Amino acid sequence: MARFPSQTVRIRRTTPTSRLVEAYGELDLSTGPRLEEVLCTVGVAPVTHIELDLAHVDLVDAYAMRCLQRAARKLATAGCELRLSALRPSVRAVLDLVGFDQVIPIDGGGRPRRARHGRHGPGAGRPQARPA
């Protein structure tokens, strides 16, 4: 188990090709880079899937999102997919707001994804201007 300020990361399940990593506390400027390092270390061959369980994470700031994005990109280059799971509603709301599910897949959590385009996108329900 790797420990760093206000955060704990635990690798809970190991199979030959997948890992479950649990994060605890806050993902922010002080913890994001270490989490990125842990994920990239865990995601070496023959690992092809990493699930990052965020059930015990209270906050994910923009810097930590950037670290997760970099980790996902590095892992993808190595043939490994990173997925987020078990997000708290407050964390899920922030990630949905910035469209983070377009960067890293987010597993269920019992909440359907919001539509981001079409009739449910920005401006939905507003009267449309009529041609003159």
WOQUIUR-V188243 format. One line per field, one symbol per residue. ss: DSSP state (@ for helix, = for strand, . for the rest). phi: phi as a letter, one per 40 degrees, with the letter a starting at -180 (. if undefined). A space follows every 10 residues. Layout:
BEGIN
ss = ???
phi = ???
END
This chain:
BEGIN
ss = .===..==== ====...=== =======... .@@@@@@@@@ @@......== ========== .@@@@@@@@@ @@@@@@@... =====...@@ @@@@@@@..@ @@..==.... .......@@@ .......... ..
phi = .cbadfabbb ccbbbdbabb bbbbgbbadc bdcccdcccc ccccdccbab bccbdbbcab cccccccccc ccccccccgb bbbbafccdc ccccccdcgc cccbdbcegg bccccbbgcb cdgcgccccc cc
END
